[in-house]
Each structure stands twice: as C-alpha cells, then as structure tokens.
Amino acid sequence: MKKPKKISMRKCVVTNERFPKKELLRVVRTPEGNVIYDKTGKANGRGVYLSKTKTVIKKAKEKNILSRHLNIEVKDEIFNELFKVLENEN
C-alpha cells in the first residue's frame, strides 16, 4: 500500500495559523540581502509566509512584521507585488 503524500504545513507570520505551503505567499531575504516575492517557494534564503488575503498583507505592512522577521527593511514594492499576485489569482 502506498503512503499518502505528506503535505508541508507552514505558519503565516501575521495570523500564526498553519496552512499547506501551496496556500501561502512566500517572501524571502536572499543571501545577498535582497527581499523578493518567491513564486516557486524554492528560493534560497530566509523565508516567511503570508496568508493570501489583503487584510493580512495590509497588517504585515502596517505593523512592519516582515521587516522584523527578515531583519531587513521590506520596501513597499514587495507589498505591491503581493497585492498584484492576489488580484491575478481571483
């Protein structure tokens, strides 16, 4: 009998809820010190996960949550990119 495939769970840094990795947005601080939105989920570096809702992204921006977790300033462009990703998925 074949084992069911294990689903990787990750925690949203804003809500602290656990979700399957595929249902979250990943933002990464690369080893070079850049902050990027990681479409593939496989980029090297320190990653944080966010739920795919506008309220979560707004809260992360207002309370500087990503900057705190990644220990680097996260520019508005990253948040704008995340909002665009959400719009394109709907």
Buried (B, 14 or more C-beta within 10 A) or exposed (E): EEEEEEEEEBBBBBBEEEBEEEEBBBBBBBEEEEBBBBEEBEBEBBBBBBBBBEEBBEBBBEEEBBBEBBEBEBEEEBBEBBBEBBEEEE
